Amino acid sequence: MTYIWYLIALVLLVIPFSAMVFLPINKSKPVLLGFFLIFIVFMYGPMMTMGVLSFQGPFGSMTLPAKDLGSLHWFTELRAESSLMVGVRDGITKSLWVSLVVAAITAVLSLSLGMAFRRQFRGGGILFYAILLSLMTPGLLLSLGLSFLLYYIGFNKGEGMLGYVPIIGVQAVWALPFGFLVMMSVFNRYDARAEEAARDLGASSFTTFREVTLPLIWTGVFGAGLFGFTLALNEFERTFLISGAINTLPLKLYIITSSSVLRPYVYSLGVVTIIISFLLIALFLIVSAITGRKKALAIEEDGSGVDDLPSMTAAAASGD
Amino acid sequence: MGGSSAVVATTGPRRSPLTTVAWILPGTIWLLLFLIAPLVMIILVSLWERTPVGFAAFSFSLDAYGRIFETSVFLDTLKNTIFRSLLVTALCILIGYPIAFYLARCVKTIKFQIALFIVVLAPFWVAYVVRIIAWLPVLGRQGVINYFLVEVLGVVDEPISALFYSTFAITLALVQLYVLFMVTPIFFQLATLDEAAIEAARDLGATPGKVFREVIFPLSLPGVLIGCIFVFVLVMGEFATVRIIGGGTIQSVGTLVNDYYTIPDLPAAAAAATMLVAVMTVGVAILLRFSKIREVV
């Protein structure tokens, strides 16, 4: 039976692919547009269904058909005084604090590594691949290895404030390549002339960094931090084996789905996390747009607009 | 993304070696502590003796490997996991390439392109567990798909209960979770193609199929390979999707590692994880040999 599903999927996928390969762009465009729309439904459909089901009345179930739509029952349920909901809210608080710290650490580490890679240095290649390695390490393995390390040094998982150290550690490692790549793209079209001018006027390298470099790149640093925040907020597998009793929201959600009877509050909780994530993306885009406009204005005033056209288009293309 | 030499901006002012060390140090220490040390630990622990609650450090033996290969369970699961990863990777290419192609080459204005790209990428920032849970109402016995098959289309008489808790459901969810790792590198590669080469091929009378096969596709290959590496490696190490959607009936190497860990048989968990790393390394090495990716990137 399963093979029929695979076969259907395969046939459906071959259509847009062969249209892309064999037809000229003006003919393949409508086919690809259709496929793109189906893809969007594929990506957002499950979340949308979940969203709809979270607005059911008290008798709502986990599946269709939805009962008494338009009620906020399962959202108010999140505020109940049951031990389950207290645990969930506790998880949200912990997640937010952890994410804030991870955001700060990611921003600082990305900034310092970004500064380091502005010039070549011995071992730079190895360090570069080490940063990217964290993108390609499955979360469970990282969690497993770190739990071994903690066991070896006799560390009590999840106890006290110290228990947060490994959690923050792996989450920052996960966010680091993203923040680092943001800083790299910032420095790639960065104008070093202002720094040189400051140095020529006798500023020390520390003063130059604080007074000239940092104001020019702070949005990049902010972006790196925001990457850290969002990724940490949603991180699950990397924290799974090292958290001990510290249950961040994703861990709490996993425990709920694998142990108790599911009610639609799981969906309303999912909706809340989706809204938070999308608000953070919006925040990132707004900050990028503001700096993009500032940069464009500065170039206009400078009168060197023609000269800087390539860097402007590069900035526009990367949405910064 | 690029190699170290291409990526180094060399826009920075001259500086003393001490300053360089100061910039490198925090990040390096962090990576050593929370990335390199854990990975080294996995290999070490797999070679150590088991104790009732954990492992005895530096007591070397190969017993853990003996234990995981004692029955055929581990090997079968490893084979299934490799097969599933290859299947998901192939599906991600089939889906991801046309999507990246549409975004990069069919959408004309840059603003619209950025907007659509953000729409495509946004789900990446939604909690991974939440995205898995969102499949419940779609694939369940009374889920959306069954609802359509039974009530609307009437092609089947009763709901297909095998939809959830099946390998097909897992494959579908994995493709949805990881396809963005394929779309993004291909998109960046296609968006920065050398237009002159494509124009030249067209002017010389190449058919659209030929232009694609001989110009566009070869030039986009580095993006495809990076995408393949991401998807293959991440699906190999996958754990939560298989556990939640498989409902405990379907195993992957990741769930086996977790099972060994909860027994607890830490060296066996480490041995299983080491085998996983070995397969992933071989997979990546094969993919890299496919092309001269090191030179292109």
Chai-1 contact restraints between the chains, C-beta under 6 A:
chainA,res_idxA,chainB,res_idxB,connection_type,confidence,min_distance_angstrom,max_distance_angstrom,comment,restraint_id
A,T2,B,F168,contact,1.0,0.0,6.0,A-B,restraint_1
A,W5,B,F168,contact,1.0,0.0,6.0,A-B,restraint_2
A,L13,B,L94,contact,1.0,0.0,6.0,A-B,restraint_3
A,P16,B,P98,contact,1.0,0.0,6.0,A-B,restraint_4
A,F17,B,L94,contact,1.0,0.0,6.0,A-B,restraint_5
A,F17,B,P98,contact,1.0,0.0,6.0,A-B,restraint_6
A,M20,B,P98,contact,1.0,0.0,6.0,A-B,restraint_7
A,M20,B,F101,contact,1.0,0.0,6.0,A-B,restraint_8
A,V21,B,G209,contact,1.0,0.0,6.0,A-B,restraint_9
A,V21,B,F212,contact,1.0,0.0,6.0,A-B,restraint_10
A,F22,B,G209,contact,1.0,0.0,6.0,A-B,restraint_11
A,L23,B,P208,contact,1.0,0.0,6.0,A-B,restraint_12
A,P24,B,P208,contact,1.0,0.0,6.0,A-B,restraint_13
A,K29,B,C106,contact,1.0,0.0,6.0,A-B,restraint_14
A,L32,B,P98,contact,1.0,0.0,6.0,A-B,restraint_15
A,L32,B,Y102,contact,1.0,0.0,6.0,A-B,restraint_16
A,L32,B,C106,contact,1.0,0.0,6.0,A-B,restraint_17
A,F35,B,P98,contact,1.0,0.0,6.0,A-B,restraint_18
A,F36,B,Y102,contact,1.0,0.0,6.0,A-B,restraint_19
A,F39,B,I99,contact,1.0,0.0,6.0,A-B,restraint_20
A,M43,B,P123,contact,1.0,0.0,6.0,A-B,restraint_21
A,P46,B,A134,contact,1.0,0.0,6.0,A-B,restraint_22
A,P46,B,W135,contact,1.0,0.0,6.0,A-B,restraint_23
A,P46,B,V138,contact,1.0,0.0,6.0,A-B,restraint_24
A,M47,B,A134,contact,1.0,0.0,6.0,A-B,restraint_25
A,T49,B,P137,contact,1.0,0.0,6.0,A-B,restraint_26
A,T49,B,V138,contact,1.0,0.0,6.0,A-B,restraint_27
A,T49,B,V144,contact,1.0,0.0,6.0,A-B,restraint_28
A,M50,B,A134,contact,1.0,0.0,6.0,A-B,restraint_29
A,L53,B,P137,contact,1.0,0.0,6.0,A-B,restraint_30
A,T63,B,P137,contact,1.0,0.0,6.0,A-B,restraint_31
A,T63,B,G140,contact,1.0,0.0,6.0,A-B,restraint_32
A,T63,B,Q142,contact,1.0,0.0,6.0,A-B,restraint_33
A,T63,B,G143,contact,1.0,0.0,6.0,A-B,restraint_34
A,L64,B,Q142,contact,1.0,0.0,6.0,A-B,restraint_35
A,L64,B,Y147,contact,1.0,0.0,6.0,A-B,restraint_36
A,L109,B,P26,contact,1.0,0.0,6.0,A-B,restraint_37
A,L109,B,G27,contact,1.0,0.0,6.0,A-B,restraint_38
A,L109,B,W30,contact,1.0,0.0,6.0,A-B,restraint_39
A,S112,B,W23,contact,1.0,0.0,6.0,A-B,restraint_40
A,S112,B,P26,contact,1.0,0.0,6.0,A-B,restraint_41
A,S112,B,G27,contact,1.0,0.0,6.0,A-B,restraint_42
A,L113,B,G27,contact,1.0,0.0,6.0,A-B,restraint_43
A,M115,B,W23,contact,1.0,0.0,6.0,A-B,restraint_44
A,A116,B,W23,contact,1.0,0.0,6.0,A-B,restraint_45
A,A116,B,I24,contact,1.0,0.0,6.0,A-B,restraint_46
A,F117,B,V8,contact,1.0,0.0,6.0,A-B,restraint_47
A,R118,B,A9,contact,1.0,0.0,6.0,A-B,restraint_48
A,R118,B,T11,contact,1.0,0.0,6.0,A-B,restraint_49
A,R118,B,G12,contact,1.0,0.0,6.0,A-B,restraint_50
A,R119,B,T10,contact,1.0,0.0,6.0,A-B,restraint_51
A,R119,B,G12,contact,1.0,0.0,6.0,A-B,restraint_52
A,Q120,B,V8,contact,1.0,0.0,6.0,A-B,restraint_53
A,F121,B,T20,contact,1.0,0.0,6.0,A-B,restraint_54
A,G124,B,S4,contact,1.0,0.0,6.0,A-B,restraint_55
A,G125,B,S4,contact,1.0,0.0,6.0,A-B,restraint_56
A,F128,B,S4,contact,1.0,0.0,6.0,A-B,restraint_57
A,A130,B,L31,contact,1.0,0.0,6.0,A-B,restraint_58
A,S134,B,L35,contact,1.0,0.0,6.0,A-B,restraint_59
A,M136,B,V233,contact,1.0,0.0,6.0,A-B,restraint_60
A,P138,B,L234,contact,1.0,0.0,6.0,A-B,restraint_61
A,P138,B,G237,contact,1.0,0.0,6.0,A-B,restraint_62
A,L140,B,G237,contact,1.0,0.0,6.0,A-B,restraint_63
A,L140,B,F239,contact,1.0,0.0,6.0,A-B,restraint_64
A,L140,B,G254,contact,1.0,0.0,6.0,A-B,restraint_65
A,L141,B,G237,contact,1.0,0.0,6.0,A-B,restraint_66
A,L141,B,A273,contact,1.0,0.0,6.0,A-B,restraint_67
A,L142,B,P38,contact,1.0,0.0,6.0,A-B,restraint_68
A,L144,B,A273,contact,1.0,0.0,6.0,A-B,restraint_69
A,G145,B,P38,contact,1.0,0.0,6.0,A-B,restraint_70
A,G145,B,L39,contact,1.0,0.0,6.0,A-B,restraint_71
A,G145,B,M41,contact,1.0,0.0,6.0,A-B,restraint_72
A,G145,B,I42,contact,1.0,0.0,6.0,A-B,restraint_73
A,L146,B,P38,contact,1.0,0.0,6.0,A-B,restraint_74
A,F148,B,M41,contact,1.0,0.0,6.0,A-B,restraint_75
A,F148,B,V45,contact,1.0,0.0,6.0,A-B,restraint_76
A,L149,B,A37,contact,1.0,0.0,6.0,A-B,restraint_77
A,L149,B,P38,contact,1.0,0.0,6.0,A-B,restraint_78
A,L149,B,M41,contact,1.0,0.0,6.0,A-B,restraint_79
A,Y151,B,G54,contact,1.0,0.0,6.0,A-B,restraint_80
A,G169,B,F34,contact,1.0,0.0,6.0,A-B,restraint_81
A,V170,B,F34,contact,1.0,0.0,6.0,A-B,restraint_82
A,V173,B,F34,contact,1.0,0.0,6.0,A-B,restraint_83
A,V173,B,L35,contact,1.0,0.0,6.0,A-B,restraint_84
A,M184,B,V7,contact,1.0,0.0,6.0,A-B,restraint_85
A,F187,B,A9,contact,1.0,0.0,6.0,A-B,restraint_86
A,N188,B,A9,contact,1.0,0.0,6.0,A-B,restraint_87
A,Y190,B,T11,contact,1.0,0.0,6.0,A-B,restraint_88
A,A192,B,T11,contact,1.0,0.0,6.0,A-B,restraint_89
A,E195,B,P13,contact,1.0,0.0,6.0,A-B,restraint_90
A,T230,B,W125,contact,1.0,0.0,6.0,A-B,restraint_91
A,N234,B,A127,contact,1.0,0.0,6.0,A-B,restraint_92
A,F236,B,Y128,contact,1.0,0.0,6.0,A-B,restraint_93
A,F236,B,V129,contact,1.0,0.0,6.0,A-B,restraint_94
A,P250,B,A127,contact,1.0,0.0,6.0,A-B,restraint_95
A,P250,B,V129,contact,1.0,0.0,6.0,A-B,restraint_96
A,L253,B,V129,contact,1.0,0.0,6.0,A-B,restraint_97
A,Y254,B,V129,contact,1.0,0.0,6.0,A-B,restraint_98
A,T257,B,I244,contact,1.0,0.0,6.0,A-B,restraint_99
A,G270,B,V130,contact,1.0,0.0,6.0,A-B,restraint_100
A,G270,B,I133,contact,1.0,0.0,6.0,A-B,restraint_101
A,T273,B,A127,contact,1.0,0.0,6.0,A-B,restraint_102
A,T273,B,V130,contact,1.0,0.0,6.0,A-B,restraint_103
A,I274,B,V126,contact,1.0,0.0,6.0,A-B,restraint_104
A,S277,B,W125,contact,1.0,0.0,6.0,A-B,restraint_105
A,S277,B,V126,contact,1.0,0.0,6.0,A-B,restraint_106
A,I281,B,A122,contact,1.0,0.0,6.0,A-B,restraint_107
A,I281,B,W125,contact,1.0,0.0,6.0,A-B,restraint_108
A,A316,B,I110,contact,1.0,0.0,6.0,A-B,restraint_109
A,G319,B,I114,contact,1.0,0.0,6.0,A-B,restraint_110
